[in-house]
Amino acid sequence: MNRNTQLDKNAGLDSVRLEASLEDVLVKLRETGRHCLPVVDGEQRCFGVIGATDLAKIDQRESGAMSLRAWELCSHELVTVNEAASPKEVAEVMLRHGVHHVLIREDGRLTGIVSSMDVIGHYVSTAQG
């Protein structure tokens, strides 16, 4: 995506592996400051996405909860756009699917993620200029 006219995608795409434990996921979210992480296999193919909504469904005090794996916790419906998608197109996809994160794919590979805050930030910055 073009930095000047489009939304920025994450430069270094943070993710967690399928077998990551709930504890690993929580640590990664804290370390990165992100609210959502793609769950990927050994070949970096996206299996699902784990975010606040998924985590809210888990009672972390429950016995064995911390040993749950990312693949068991994540949402499997992948909402994606290609790298050429405009900010308006990304916003429309988010609204249509009721999601706060959209995965960016290019040639079938996961290359980034755009959040609703990225979309808002884009429109605020263009409205100021």
Secondary structure, 3 states (H helix, E strand, C coil): CCCCCCCCCCCCCCCEECCCEHHHHHHHHHHHCCCEEEEECCCCCEEEEEEHHHHHCCCCCCCCHHHCEHHHHCECCCCEEECCCCHHHHHHHHHHHCCCEEEEEECCEEEEEEEHHHHHHHHHHHHHC
